[in-house]
Amino acid sequence: NGGSLRQFGFPAGKTVEIRLFIDVSVFELFIDQGYRVVSGRFFGNEAPTAARITPPSAASDVVSWNLKKDNGGL
């Protein structure tokens, strides 16, 4: 499928903050305010609409924003 698996571990029981940004054909994933950063490109007709984090976690707070397109008046 042209993709790759990127993985790394954290100590059991550690609270982790994850921020995922998706734009046209690029994604950036920031973990614990940049302690770990993963970025990449995807190709196709549409941006992905989901991310999978394994093993299943006990997410205590999930927030999602749909951002408005803005080219800064260019």
ZIKAPE-V330977 format. One record per backbone hydrogen bond with DSSP energy under -0.5 kcal/mol. CO is the residue of the C=O (numbers start at 1). NH is the residue of the N-H. E is the energy in kcal/mol with one decimal. If there is no record, write none. Layout:
CO,NH,E ; CO,NH,E
This chain:
4,6,-0.5 ; 11,14,-1.8 ; 16,18,-0.5 ; 17,32,-3.2 ; 19,30,-3.2 ; 21,28,-2.3 ; 23,25,-1.4 ; 23,26,-3.3 ; 25,42,-2.0 ; 26,23,-2.9 ; 27,40,-2.0 ; 28,21,-2.9 ; 28,30,-0.5 ; 29,31,-0.5 ; 29,38,-2.4 ; 30,19,-2.6 ; 31,35,-1.2 ; 31,36,-1.7 ; 32,35,-1.0 ; 36,31,-2.8 ; 38,29,-3.4 ; 40,27,-2.5 ; 57,59,-1.1 ; 65,67,-0.7 ; 71,74,-1.1
